[in-house]
Amino acid sequence: MFLGCVILAAGNAVRFGENKLLARFRGRLLIEWILDAVPADRLNAVVVVTQYAAVEALAAARGFETLRNSAPELGVSRSVVLGTEALAERCDGILFLVADQPLLRRSTVERLMDRFLEDPERVVEPRAGERRGNPCVFPASLFPELLALRGDRGGRQLIRRHPELVTGVPVDPLELSDVDTAADLASL
């Protein structure tokens, strides 16, 4: 079973006002938190999709592949498509992480991966009660639909389209916290 990972790190951070991935949180860059949460030793490939040279450099320093999203204005779907194109031929499943969840723990990512490996035809998502979030693992059977995404919508629309394929893993709700604004970062 081959499992790949795509880190979505190409957003324009309009609400934040600057490249939020280079903002500091507890003494480290926001992007470093998510890069460190990736259990790369258990994955066949890790691809970071970004528009930022600084993020590419940080990812490359960890041995991760990088892809430049030269059209981030097309929305998150563009990054999902680029990552899926890069991994579809060599993976049975793809783990998608967003780059702005600094409280996400590596152990949680590993539990999501383990659940997928138990049943590799299902989508696996983290859940805190009724709240659903990221990261999510998608099986190869949904790669064509991931490749067909357009606009500022990601894999969540596939989860709504195929609820019968989705299974959840319980997580601490704090791990689902993402950073959209400077106030979000300060509140963490």
VENLIN-V49752 format. One record per pair of residues at least 24 apart in sequence whose ideal C-beta (glycine too) atoms are under 10 Angstrom apart, sorted by the first residue. I is the first residue (numbers start at 1). GAP is how many residues later the second one is. If there is no record, write none. Layout:
I;GAP + I;GAP
This chain:
1;43 + 1;90 + 1;91 + 1;92 + 1;115 + 1;116 + 1;119 + 2;41 + 2;42 + 2;43 + 2;85 + 2;88 + 2;89 + 2;90 + 2;91 + 2;92 + 2;138 + 3;36 + 3;39 + 3;40 + 3;41 + 3;42 + 3;84 + 3;88 + 3;89 + 3;90 + 3;91 + 3;92 + 3;110 + 3;113 + 3;114 + 3;117 + 3;134 + 4;39 + 4;40 + 4;41 + 4;42 + 4;43 + 4;61 + 4;79 + 4;80 + 4;82 + 4;83 + 4;84 + 4;86 + 4;87 + 4;88 + 4;89 + 4;90 + 4;91 + 4;92 + 4;133 + 5;33 + 5;34 + 5;35 + 5;37 + 5;38 + 5;39 + 5;40 + 5;41 + 5;42 + 5;43 + 5;59 + 5;60 + 5;78 + 5;82 + 5;86 + 5;88 + 5;89 + 5;90 + 5;91 + 5;92 + 5;104 + 5;108 + 5;130 + 5;132 + 6;39 + 6;40 + 6;41 + 6;42 + 6;43 + 6;59 + 6;61 + 6;73 + 6;74 + 6;76 + 6;77 + 6;78 + 6;80 + 6;81 + 6;85 + 6;88 + 6;89 + 6;90 + 6;91 + 6;129 + 6;132 + 6;140 + 7;24 + 7;27 + 7;28 + 7;30 + 7;31 + 7;39 + 7;40 + 7;41 + 7;42 + 7;43 + 7;48 + 7;52 + 7;57 + 7;59 + 7;72 + 7;76 + 7;88 + 7;89 + 7;90 + 7;91 + 7;92 + 7;128 + 8;26 + 8;39 + 8;40 + 8;41 + 8;42 + 8;61 + 8;68 + 8;70 + 8;71 + 8;72 + 8;74 + 8;75 + 8;88 + 8;89 + 8;90 + 8;91 + 8;92 + 8;126 + 8;127 + 8;146 + 8;147 + 9;25 + 9;26 + 9;39 + 9;40 + 9;41 + 9;42 + 9;43 + 9;46 + 9;47 + 9;49 + 9;50 + 9;57 + 9;60 + 9;63 + 9;70 + 9;88 + 9;89 + 9;90 + 9;91 + 10;38 + 10;39 + 10;40 + 10;41 + 10;42 + 10;45 + 10;57 + 10;58 + 10;59 + 10;60 + 10;61 + 10;62 + 10;64 + 10;65 + 10;66 + 10;68 + 10;69 + 10;72 + 10;73 + 10;89 + 11;39 + 11;40 + 11;41 + 11;58 + 11;61 + 11;64 + 11;65 + 11;68 + 11;87 + 11;88 + 11;89 + 11;141 + 11;169 + 12;39 + 12;60 + 12;61 + 12;63 + 13;39 + 13;59 + 13;87 + 13;166 + 13;167 + 13;168 + 14;166 + 14;167 + 15;164 + 15;165 + 15;166 + 15;167 + 15;168 + 15;169 + 16;84 + 16;163 + 16;164 + 16;165 + 16;166 + 16;167 + 16;168 + 16;169 + 17;164 + 17;165 + 18;164 + 19;31 + 19;32 + 19;33 + 19;35 + 19;36 + 20;79 + 20;80 + 20;158 + 20;159 + 20;160 + 20;161 + 20;162 + 20;164 + 20;165 + 21;29 + 21;31 + 21;33 + 21;34 + 21;37 + 21;78 + 21;79 + 21;158 + 22;30 + 22;32 + 22;33 + 22;36 + 23;77 + 23;79 + 23;156 + 23;159 + 23;162 + 24;161 + 25;75 + 25;77 + 25;78 + 25;154 + 25;160 + 25;161 + 25;163 + 26;76 + 26;77 + 26;162 + 28;74 + 29;25 + 29;26 + 29;29 + 29;73 + 30;69 + 30;70 + 30;71 + 30;72 + 30;149 + 30;155 + 30;158 + 31;24 + 31;27 + 31;28 + 31;68 + 31;69 + 31;71 + 32;26 + 32;30 + 32;67 + 32;70 + 33;66 + 33;67 + 33;68 + 33;69 + 33;70 + 33;71 + 33;72 + 33;146 + 34;63 + 34;64 + 34;65 + 34;66 + 34;67 + 34;68 + 34;70 + 34;75 + 34;101 + 35;24 + 35;26 + 35;27 + 35;29 + 35;62 + 35;64 + 36;26 + 36;66 + 36;68 + 36;69 + 36;70 + 37;60 + 37;64 + 37;65 + 37;66 + 37;67 + 37;68 + 37;69 + 37;70 + 37;71 + 37;72 + 37;73 + 37;98 + 37;138 + 38;24 + 38;26 + 38;57 + 38;59 + 38;66 + 38;68 + 38;71 + 38;72 + 38;97 + 39;56 + 39;67 + 39;68 + 39;70 + 39;71 + 39;74 + 40;24 + 40;66 + 42;64 + 42;67 + 42;68 + 42;71 + 42;72 + 42;75 + 43;44 + 43;48 + 43;51 + 43;52 + 43;66 + 43;70 + 44;43 + 44;46 + 44;47 + 44;48 + 44;49 + 45;41 + 45;42 + 45;45 + 45;46 + 45;49 + 46;41 + 46;49 + 46;51 + 47;32 + 47;35 + 47;36 + 47;37 + 47;38 + 47;39 + 47;40 + 47;47 + 48;31 + 48;35 + 48;49 + 48;51 + 49;27 + 49;29 + 49;30 + 49;31 + 49;32 + 49;33 + 49;34 + 49;35 + 49;37 + 49;47 + 49;50 + 50;29 + 50;49 + 51;27 + 51;28 + 52;47 + 55;44 + 59;40 + 73;79 + 74;76 + 74;77 + 74;78 + 75;74 + 75;75 + 75;76 + 75;77 + 75;78 + 75;79 + 76;73 + 76;75 + 76;76 + 76;77 + 76;78 + 76;79 + 76;80 + 77;69 + 77;70 + 77;71 + 77;72 + 77;73 + 77;74 + 77;75 + 77;76 + 77;77 + 77;78 + 77;80 + 78;71 + 78;72 + 78;73 + 78;74 + 79;70 + 79;75 + 80;58 + 80;66 + 80;67 + 80;69 + 80;73 + 80;74 + 80;75 + 80;78 + 81;65 + 81;66 + 81;67 + 81;68 + 81;69 + 82;65 + 83;63 + 84;54 + 84;58 + 84;59 + 84;60 + 84;61 + 84;62 + 84;63 + 84;64 + 84;65 + 84;71 + 85;58 + 85;61 + 85;62 + 87;53 + 87;56 + 88;52 + 88;55 + 88;56 + 88;58 + 88;59 + 89;51 + 89;54 + 91;47 + 91;48 + 91;49 + 91;52 + 92;24 + 92;25 + 92;28 + 92;29 + 92;47 + 92;48 + 92;49 + 92;51 + 93;24 + 93;27 + 93;28 + 93;29 + 93;30 + 93;31 + 93;44 + 93;45 + 93;46 + 93;47 + 93;48 + 93;49 + 93;50 + 94;42 + 94;43 + 94;44 + 94;45 + 94;46 + 94;48 + 94;49 + 94;52 + 94;61 + 95;29 + 95;39 + 95;40 + 95;41 + 95;42 + 95;43 + 96;38 + 96;39 + 96;40 + 96;41 + 96;42 + 96;50 + 96;58 + 96;59 + 97;37 + 97;38 + 97;39 + 98;35 + 98;36 + 98;37 + 98;38 + 98;56 + 98;80 + 98;81 + 99;79 + 99;80 + 100;34 + 100;77 + 100;78 + 100;79 + 100;80 + 100;84 + 100;85 + 101;25 + 101;32 + 101;33 + 101;34 + 101;73 + 101;74 + 101;75 + 101;76 + 101;77 + 101;78 + 101;87 + 102;73 + 102;75 + 102;76 + 102;77 + 102;83 + 102;86 + 103;69 + 103;70 + 103;71 + 103;72 + 103;73 + 103;74 + 103;75 + 103;76 + 103;85 + 104;29 + 104;30 + 104;31 + 104;67 + 104;68 + 104;70 + 104;71 + 104;72 + 104;73 + 104;74 + 105;66 + 105;67 + 105;69 + 105;70 + 107;64 + 107;68 + 108;27 + 108;61 + 108;62 + 108;63 + 108;64 + 108;67 + 108;68 + 109;26 + 109;28 + 109;62 + 109;66 + 111;58 + 111;59 + 111;60 + 112;24 + 112;25 + 112;55 + 112;56 + 112;57 + 112;59 + 113;24 + 113;56 + 114;55 + 115;52 + 115;53 + 115;54 + 116;51 + 116;53 + 118;49 + 119;46 + 119;48 + 121;44 + 122;40 + 122;42 + 122;43 + 122;44 + 122;45 + 123;32 + 123;35 + 123;36 + 123;39 + 123;40 + 123;41 + 123;42 + 123;43 + 123;44 + 123;45 + 124;41 + 124;42 + 124;43 + 124;44 + 124;45 + 125;30 + 125;31 + 125;34 + 125;41 + 125;42 + 125;43 + 125;44 + 125;46 + 126;42 + 126;43 + 126;44 + 126;45 + 126;46 + 126;47 + 126;49 + 126;50 + 127;39 + 127;40 + 127;41 + 127;42 + 127;43 + 127;44 + 127;46 + 127;49 + 128;40 + 128;42 + 128;43 + 128;44 + 128;45 + 128;46 + 128;47 + 128;48 + 128;49 + 129;41 + 129;44 + 131;40 + 131;42 + 131;45 + 132;24 + 132;27 + 132;34 + 132;36 + 132;44 + 133;35 + 133;38 + 133;40 + 133;42 + 133;43 + 133;44 + 133;45 + 134;41 + 134;42 + 134;44 + 135;40 + 135;41 + 136;30 + 137;30 + 137;32 + 138;24 + 138;27 + 139;26 + 141;24
